[in-house]
Amino acid sequence: MKVQFRGIYTIEEFFQAFLEEREKFKELGITHIRGASLYYQPVDKFGDSVTPRYRNGEPMDGWVYKGPYRSAVDDFKL
């Protein structure tokens, strides 16, 4: 499945729109997802491209999210 968000959003606006799309999954009866890739185009408030960089100045391509934080309570069923 592919979901597209078009236009320029602040980070807060994007995550609000993303959360609103959660309802679409519920409507379709989708309860689990095996994996997902999120591709985004970072821009400034004028729509001009921005290159995120590490502290050393090297450009950042992206990262891998390893899942939500699991506490000891979850692991040990406390």
C-alpha positions in Angstrom: 0.0 0.0 0.0 1.1 3.5 -0.6 0.0 6.7 1.2 1.1 10.1 -0.1 1.1 13.4 1.7 1.3 16.3 -0.7 2.2 19.8 0.0 4.5 21.5 2.6 3.9 20.7 6.3 5.5 21.7 9.5 6.7 18.6 11.5 3.7 19.1 13.8 1.3 19.3 10.9 2.7 16.2 9.2 2.4 14.1 12.3 -1.1 15.3 12.9 -2.0 14.4 9.3 -0.2 11.0 9.8 -2.2 10.3 12.9 -5.5 11.2 11.2 -4.6 8.6 8.5 -4.7 6.0 11.2 -8.5 6.1 10.9 -8.2 5.0 7.3 -6.4 1.8 8.4 -9.1 1.1 10.9 -11.8 1.6 8.3 -10.0 -0.9 6.0 -9.7 -3.4 8.8 -5.9 -3.3 8.8 -4.6 -4.1 12.3 -0.9 -4.9 11.7 1.9 -3.8 9.4 5.0 -5.9 8.7 7.2 -2.9 7.8 7.0 0.6 6.4 9.3 3.0 4.6 8.9 6.7 5.1 10.5 8.9 2.4 10.3 12.6 2.9 11.8 15.7 1.3 13.1 18.1 3.9 12.4 21.7 3.0 12.5 25.1 4.6 9.3 27.2 5.1 9.6 28.5 1.5 9.7 25.0 0.0 13.5 25.1 -0.8 15.4 21.8 -0.3 17.3 21.3 2.9 20.1 18.7 3.5 20.1 17.3 7.1 23.6 16.8 8.3 25.4 15.0 11.1 27.4 17.1 13.6 30.6 16.5 11.5 28.9 18.0 8.5 28.3 14.8 6.5 24.9 14.6 4.9 22.4 12.2 6.5 20.5 9.8 4.3 18.2 8.4 6.9 18.0 6.0 9.8 16.3 2.7 10.9 13.7 2.8 13.6 14.1 -0.2 15.9 10.6 -0.2 17.4 9.0 1.4 20.4 10.8 1.4 23.8 10.2 -1.8 25.7 10.4 -1.6 29.5 11.4 -4.3 31.9 7.7 -4.5 32.8 6.9 -5.6 29.2 9.8 -8.0 29.0 9.2 -9.7 32.3 5.4 -9.4 32.4 5.5 -7.6 35.7 
